[in-house]
Structures are given as structure tokens and as C-alpha cells.
Amino acid sequence: MRNPRFWLGILVSVVALVLAFREVDLSEVGQALRDAEYGWLLPALVLAVLSVLFRAVRWRVLFYPSTSIPLGRLFGILNVGYLISNLLPLRLGDFARAYLVGQMELISKMRALSTVAVERVLDILSVLVITVLLLPFVPVPGWAATSLWFAGVVGTAAIVVMVVTSVKRHHTLALLEWALRFLPRGVAARIHGLADSAIDGFSAIRSPSAAFQAVFWSAATWFTGGLCMWVVLFSFDLPRSLTAGMFVLAISAIGMVVPSSPGYVGVYHAVVIETLVKVFGADRAQAASYAVVTHLILFVPPVLLGMYYIWREPYTWSGLLRWTRREEAEPEEVATGQPPGR
């Protein structure tokens, strides 16, 4: 709590909440929540957890050619990462889970972090594909269209860079070595080692089989998430089309690109409410109730699962303490990109 970034995130959440609910009658929201058909929430919860499980499967694929990392461990660490991101700003959970999997599996933390980067690029492209497929059926808001165009350019460029650096690994490292020739030898060696480990995290992209699996599990992840959003629509007096569920998921993902708000509180609600009201003509109180419930469904299960994994695996807690204290890897690992003794 002494970190100013934490309070910046809280400020973002407060401002976003005010903007989200400034035109909402809270008494009507309460009535909508009382009248909701909560029987639909159980399948929605199952779909939400299943979506996270599919993410864990995809993450395992991205460690190609390694297939020895237990899926249960990756699923647990993934939820721990979500737990941290829901409590702290700037998506710090991504760095935490890269650190944890590096510590627990004795692999380079930079390699683990680069697999997270690949994940993010796949997510960006997945949202782009979903939105493009929905264009004939749903009018995309101007701000979303601009964001999608930008995301498409960034995502495509990132994939190209990852593929080129992975396929032309030796050329890339040779070029980097030439660029670093003016730096002290020790510093240059560390940067070279980190880059070498980062390229390891792109290995799945250059394998047709692994790349296909990564794309498949990305599609499964986002489609399951869309089904979750669709199912919750049946709990309220809202448009109940699969198109609406998928579109709300895609637009909310675009809105959550801003990583400042812990758990995207406020930011998520504002985007979902405005999308349902402006695009689908929904009642604002019903839309606000839907935003509150879907936020709980999407964010509470990973928090609980992350807490359970920390309790079940005591090493996870000690690893998190080391991470927060910035007790990074040994010099040998930093320099070579591999843990000592490997």
C-alpha cells in the first residue's frame, strides 16, 4: 500500500465507477438484481473456470518443446497471477506467474515471461477476429473500431517480430551482439542472455503443430468466455443472442487494455454498461446489474482458486515473497538465460 501505483489504480477505479453509474438509478439496479434468474449463474461459473483451464492448456503449449510442466501447476499459477492482478495495478500478476513458474520448474524466468507476451498477442488477435466476424451483425462504436485497428497493427507486428527472431535466432543474436559492442562486457552478456531466453519463449510460434494448438486453445478460451457472457444474459431482461454475449466480451477486453485499475473495477463496468445501452438498446439498470454479476463471475473464481493454490502449495507463498522483495535470479541465470546447474 506504500506503492503510489496502488493508489493510482484505486483512483482509476473510483473515477471509472463514478462514470459508469452516474446515470444509473441504484434502486432500479437493486430491483433488477432481486428479480434476476440466478439459476443461469451455475453454468456461467462452470464456463468461466473452463475458460481459465483452456488458458492453462494454451500456456503449456507455449512452453514447446517442453511438455513436462504439469497442467495442474500451470492452472494454479495462472490463477495466482489473476489473484495478484485483481489486487494490484499494472497487470503485475503476469510478472508474478512468470517468476513462479521459473522458480518451480527451474526454467528461465525471461523465457516464461516471453510466453506470457505470446499469450497477450494471441488474445489481441483473438479479440480482433471475434469483432471482425461480428461486424455484419453489430455496429462497432467508433472508439472500439479505432482501438481494434491499432490492436490489429500492434498484434500483427508483434507476431512478425516473434516469428522472425525465432526463425532467424542466430542472426538476431549476432545483430544484438553487434549493437551491444559499446557496452561493458558483463552488461552486454547479461542482455544477450536475456534475449536468448526470451527467444526460447517464441519456440511454439515456429512449430506448425504447436502454433496450431495455441490458436485452437485461444479460440476455445474466447468462445467459452463468450458463452459465459451469453448465459448470464438470460438472468436479466436483456438481449439474449450469442452475438450480444460475444460482442460484450470482445469490447470489454478492449476496454481492459488499460492496466491501471486493480481487477478492472469500474473500467469493466463502464465499458459493459455503455456497450449494452448504446449498441443493444438495453435498459441502463439492467445493464449495470449484468455488469456487476459478470464481473463477479469472471474475477472471483480465479481469486478463490489462486488463494487455494497458495494454501495447498506453501512454496508458492514463499516464492511470492521473494518476488515482491525483488530477490531475482542468480547472476548465472541472468547472464545465460538458464538456471544454475541446468
C-alpha positions in Angstrom: 0.0 0.0 0.0 3.0 2.3 0.2 3.4 2.0 -3.6 1.9 5.0 -5.4 0.9 2.8 -8.3 -1.6 1.0 -6.0 -3.3 4.3 -5.2 -3.2 5.4 -8.8 -5.1 2.2 -9.6 -7.6 2.8 -6.9 -8.1 6.3 -8.3 -8.8 4.9 -11.8 -11.3 2.5 -10.3 -13.1 5.2 -8.4 -13.3 7.6 -11.4 -14.5 4.8 -13.7 -17.1 3.6 -11.2 -18.5 7.2 -11.0 -18.6 7.4 -14.7 -20.2 4.0 -15.0 -23.0 4.6 -12.5 -23.5 8.4 -12.8 -26.7 7.9 -14.9 -27.9 4.7 -13.2 -30.8 4.6 -10.6 -29.3 2.4 -7.9 -32.8 1.4 -6.6 -33.6 0.1 -10.1 -30.3 -1.8 -10.1 -31.2 -3.4 -6.8 -34.6 -4.4 -8.1 -33.0 -5.9 -11.2 -30.7 -7.9 -9.0 -33.6 -9.1 -6.9 -35.6 -10.1 -10.0 -32.6 -11.9 -11.7 -32.9 -15.6 -12.6 -29.8 -16.8 -10.7 -30.2 -20.4 -11.9 -28.2 -19.4 -15.0 -25.2 -18.5 -12.9 -24.1 -22.0 -12.2 -23.4 -22.9 -15.9 -21.8 -19.5 -16.3 -19.4 -20.2 -13.4 -18.5 -23.5 -14.9 -17.8 -21.9 -18.3 -15.7 -19.2 -16.6 -13.5 -21.7 -14.9 -13.3 -23.8 -18.0 -12.1 -20.8 -19.9 -9.2 -20.3 -17.5 -8.4 -24.0 -17.7 -8.2 -23.7 -21.5 -5.8 -20.8 -21.0 -3.6 -23.0 -18.8 -3.6 -25.6 -21.6 -2.5 -23.0 -24.1 0.2 -21.7 -21.8 1.5 -25.3 -21.5 1.7 -25.5 -25.3 3.7 -22.2 -25.5 6.5 -23.8 -23.5 7.2 -26.0 -26.6 9.2 -28.2 -26.9 8.9 -28.8 -23.2 5.9 -31.0 -22.3 6.9 -31.8 -18.7 5.2 -29.0 -16.9 2.2 -30.3 -15.1 -1.1 -28.8 -16.3 -2.4 -28.6 -12.7 0.6 -26.5 -11.7 0.2 -24.1 -14.6 -3.5 -23.8 -13.8 -2.7 -23.0 -10.2 0.0 -20.5 -11.0 -2.2 -18.8 -13.6 -4.9 -18.3 -11.0 -2.3 -16.9 -8.6 -1.4 -14.4 -11.3 -5.0 -13.4 -11.7 -5.3 -13.0 -7.9 -2.4 -10.6 -7.9 -3.7 -8.7 -11.0 -7.1 -8.3 -9.3 -5.5 -6.8 -6.2 -2.7 -4.7 -7.7 -2.4 -2.4 -10.7 -0.5 -2.7 -14.0 -1.0 -6.5 -14.5 1.7 -7.4 -12.0 0.2 -10.9 -11.9 1.8 -11.6 -15.3 5.2 -10.9 -13.9 4.5 -12.9 -10.7 3.4 -16.0 -12.6 6.4 -15.9 -14.9 8.6 -15.7 -11.8 6.8 -18.5 -10.0 6.9 -20.9 -13.0 10.5 -20.1 -13.5 11.3 -20.9 -9.8 9.2 -24.0 -9.5 10.1 -25.6 -12.9 13.7 -24.4 -12.9 13.5 -22.6 -16.2 14.5 -19.1 -17.3 12.1 -16.5 -15.9 12.6 -14.5 -19.1 11.5 -17.4 -21.2 8.4 -17.8 -19.0 7.7 -14.1 -19.4 8.1 -14.2 -23.2 5.4 -17.0 -23.3 3.1 -14.6 -21.4 3.9 -12.0 -24.1 2.9 -14.5 -26.8 -0.3 -15.1 -24.8 -1.2 -11.4 -24.9 -0.6 -11.2 -28.6 -2.8 -14.2 -29.2 -5.5 -12.6 -27.1 -5.3 -9.4 -29.0 -5.6 -11.2 -32.3 -8.5 -13.3 -31.0 -10.5 -10.3 -30.0 -9.8 -8.8 -33.4 -11.1 -11.9 -35.2 -14.2 -12.1 -33.0 -15.1 -8.4 -33.6 -14.5 -8.7 -37.4 -16.7 -11.8 -37.5 -19.4 -9.8 -35.7 -19.2 -6.7 -37.9 -22.1 -7.7 -40.2 -24.4 -8.1 -37.2 -23.3 -5.4 -34.7 -22.4 -1.8 -35.2 -19.0 -1.3 -33.6 -18.6 2.0 -31.7 -16.0 4.5 -33.1 -13.7 4.3 -30.2 -13.7 0.5 -30.4 -13.0 0.5 -34.1 -10.0 2.8 -33.6 -8.8 0.6 -30.8 -9.2 -2.6 -32.9 -7.3 -1.1 -35.8 -4.5 -0.1 -33.5 -4.5 -3.6 -31.8 -4.5 -5.3 -35.1 -1.4 -3.4 -36.3 0.4 -4.0 -33.0 -0.6 -7.7 -32.7 0.4 -8.4 -36.3 3.7 -6.6 -35.9 4.4 -8.4 -32.7 3.7 -11.8 -34.3 6.0 -11.0 -37.2 8.8 -9.9 -34.8 8.4 -13.1 -32.7 8.5 -15.3 -35.8 11.5 -13.6 -37.4 13.5 -13.5 -34.2 12.7 -17.2 -33.5 13.4 -18.5 -37.1 16.5 -16.2 -37.5 17.7 -16.8 -34.0 21.4 -16.7 -34.7 21.2 -13.7 -37.0 19.1 -11.9 -34.3 21.6 -12.6 -31.5 24.5 -11.7 -33.8 22.9 -8.4 -34.6 22.2 -7.7 -30.9 25.8 -8.6 -30.1 26.9 -6.1 -32.7 24.6 -3.4 -31.3 25.8 -4.0 -27.7 29.5 -3.9 -28.6 30.0 -0.5 -26.9 28.6 -1.6 -23.6 30.8 -3.2 -20.8 31.3 -6.9 -21.5 29.3 -8.0 -18.4 26.3 -5.9 -19.2 26.3 -6.9 -22.8 26.5 -10.6 -21.8 23.5 -10.2 -19.5 21.4 -8.6 -22.1 22.4 -11.2 -24.6 21.5 -14.0 -22.2 18.1 -12.4 -21.5 17.4 -12.0 -25.2 18.4 -15.6 -25.8 15.9 -16.8 -23.2 13.2 -14.6 -24.5 13.5 -16.1 -27.9 13.1 -19.5 -26.3 9.6 -18.4 -25.4 8.7 -17.9 -29.0 9.5 -21.5 -30.0 5.9 -22.6 -30.3 5.3 -20.0 -33.0 7.8 -21.6 -35.4 6.4 -25.1 -34.9 3.3 -25.6 -37.1 1.9 -28.2 -34.7 2.4 -26.1 -31.6 1.2 -22.9 -33.3 -2.0 -24.7 -34.4 -2.6 -25.9 -30.9 -2.0 -22.4 -29.5 -4.5 -21.0 -31.9 -7.0 -23.7 -31.2 -6.9 -23.3 -27.5 -7.1 -19.5 -27.9 -10.3 -20.0 -29.9 -11.6 -22.4 -27.2 -10.7 -19.9 -24.5 -12.5 -17.0 -26.0 -15.5 -18.9 -27.3 -16.1 -20.4 -23.8 -15.8 -16.9 -22.3 -18.3 -15.7 -24.8 -20.7 -18.5 -23.9 -20.3 -17.5 -20.3 -21.3 -13.9 -21.1 -24.2 -15.1 -23.2 -25.6 -17.4 -20.5 -25.7 -14.6 -17.9 -27.8 -12.5 -20.3 -30.6 -15.0 -19.6 -30.6 -13.9 -15.9 -31.7 -10.4 -16.8 -34.1 -8.6 -19.1 -31.5 -8.1 -21.8 -31.0 -9.2 -25.5 -30.3 -12.9 -25.3 -28.4 -13.5 -28.5 -25.0 -15.2 -28.7 -23.9 -12.3 -30.8 -24.5 -9.9 -27.9 -22.6 -12.2 -25.4 -19.6 -12.5 -27.7 -19.6 -8.8 -28.6 -19.8 -7.7 -24.9 -16.8 -10.0 -24.2 -14.8 -8.5 -27.1 -15.5 -4.9 -26.3 -14.8 -5.4 -22.5 -11.5 -7.0 -23.4 -10.6 -3.9 -25.5 -11.6 -1.6 -22.6 -9.5 -3.6 -20.2 -6.3 -2.9 -22.2 -5.8 -0.1 -19.6 -3.9 -2.0 -16.9 -4.1 0.6 -14.1 -7.2 -0.5 -12.3 -6.9 -3.5 -10.0 -9.4 -6.1 -11.1 -10.6 -3.6 -13.7 -13.2 -2.4 -11.2 -15.1 0.5 -12.7 -13.4 0.2 -16.1 -15.1 -3.1 -16.8 -18.4 -1.9 -15.6 -18.4 1.3 -17.6 -17.5 -0.5 -20.9 -20.1 -3.2 -20.4 -22.9 -0.8 -19.4 -22.2 1.6 -22.3 -22.0 -1.3 -24.8 -25.3 -2.8 -23.8 -27.1 0.5 -23.7 -25.6 2.2 -26.8 -25.3 -0.9 -29.1 -28.1 -3.1 -28.0 -30.5 -0.6 -26.6 -30.7 -2.2 -23.2 -32.1 -0.6 -20.0 -29.3 1.0 -18.1 -30.2 -0.5 -14.8 -30.4 -4.0 -16.3 -27.0 -3.4 -18.0 -25.5 -2.2 -14.7 -26.8 -5.3 -12.9 -25.4 -7.5 -15.6 -22.0 -5.8 -15.4 -21.9 -6.3 -11.6 -22.8 -10.0 -11.9 -20.5 -10.9 -14.8 -17.6 -9.1 -13.1 -18.0 -11.3 -10.0 -18.3 -14.4 -12.2 -15.2 -13.6 -14.2 -13.0 -12.3 -11.4 -14.0 -14.0 -8.1 -13.3 -17.7 -9.1 -9.7 -17.0 -10.1 -9.1 -15.2 -6.8 -10.5 -18.1 -4.8 -8.6 -20.7 -6.9 -5.4 -18.6 -6.5 -5.9 -18.5 -2.8 -6.5 -22.2 -2.6 -3.4 -22.9 -4.7 -1.2 -20.7 -2.4 -2.6 -22.6 0.6 -2.1 -26.0 -1.0 1.4 -25.2 -2.3 3.3 -23.4 0.6 6.2 -22.8 -1.8 4.0 -20.5 -3.8 3.7 -18.1 -0.9 7.4 -18.0 -0.2 8.1 -17.6 -3.9 5.7 -14.6 -4.0 7.5 -13.1 -1.0 10.8 -13.4 -2.8 9.3 -11.8 -5.9 7.9 -8.8 -4.0 11.3 -8.3 -2.4 12.9 -8.4 -5.8 15.2 -11.2 -4.9 15.8 -12.1 -8.5 17.7 -15.0 -10.1 21.3 -15.8 -9.5 23.8 -13.9 -11.7 24.5 -17.1 -13.7 20.8 -17.3 -14.7 20.6 -13.6 -15.6 23.7 -13.9 -17.8 22.9 -17.2 -19.6 19.2 -17.3 -19.5 19.3 -20.7 -17.8 19.0 -21.6 -14.1 22.2 -22.7 -12.4 23.0 -26.3 -12.8 20.9 -26.8 -15.9 
